[in-house]
Amino acid sequence: MTKKRSKTAKSLSKLLFTTVIFTTIFVLGYFFYQQRNFLITKDNQLSTLIIYIKTDKENTKLYKISVEYPVFDKAPQNLNSLIESTVASKVSEFKKQATKNWKERKKAPLPNGKSPEYPEDPFTLNINWSPQQLNNNYISFILKINSFTGGANETQDLISFNHDLKNNKEVKLEDLFPNNPDYLKNISKTAEDNLTQQLESRWDRGASYKNAKNILEKGTAPNEENFKHFTLDDNNVYFYFPKSQVAPSSFGEQKITISRNIDLKSNNPTDPRNFLKHQYQQNR
């Protein structure tokens, strides 16, 4: 009897010990996931930036919301406030639009004369982010907002954050090319050529070909609005185009990469193949 009790006590002790170990691992794992360290090598120097990942989920009969975005330790408060207020605004806009659209939809009853209290499939909002450069000097990432509040297709919005931490200021596209008044024309030409190579093989050569070409030309025209979604690192500038901007919506989001380290083939700084490196060489 004593031996059985002893074995039972030992088994319970092992079980308790194992449970404590797994619980500790889980808690630590979750902590380190929420507080990620991004190690970026620049000029052979290792820098660490602590990032807190904020998440939120809200599920109702009307909508489902899933949100993930970063805030940065020791970053200027105005940057973190901007990120959080941007996300909060997008969530608020979605809720208002979903409620409004469903109220309008309920005014048109189904063929059986009934109006369902809630949609069969809830409306959706998904916000996530993709980092490009995160270190003690620069923060550069893209926020992606995908939502569905009725209609034929999901809608997409993109918001880029590019911040110079040392000078506490936003990095604007014009800041990258202070000596090139034609930088938008150069970007426009490069983007149109690049996207044509990516998309042309998928275009229908029938009547819709001209329409697709017109969408691309309009979406890459040389204006700030067309190229406001960008991120950067030491080697490249990345331009993002939400669906429907440069191609039919079925093609989805598009992205191009322009190298900052291409070999110059001429001394012409406005050559669309070369202007990026020329400008960055001047500004580094």
Buried (B, 14 or more C-beta within 10 A) or exposed (E): EEEEEEEEEEEEEEEEEEEEEEEEEEEEEEEEEEEBEBEBEBEEEEEEBBBEEEEEEEEEEBBBBBBBBBBBEEBBEEBBEBBEEBBEEBBEBBBEBBBEBBEEEEEEEEEEEEEEEEBEEBBBBBBBBEBBBBBBBBBBBBBBBBBBBEEEEBBBBBBBBBBBBEEEBEBEBEEBBEEBEBBBBBBBBBBBBBBBEBBEEEBEEEEEEEEBBEBBEEBBBBEEEBBBBBBBBBEBBBBBBBBBBBBBBEBEBBBBEBEBEEEBEEEEBBBBBBBBBBBBEEEE
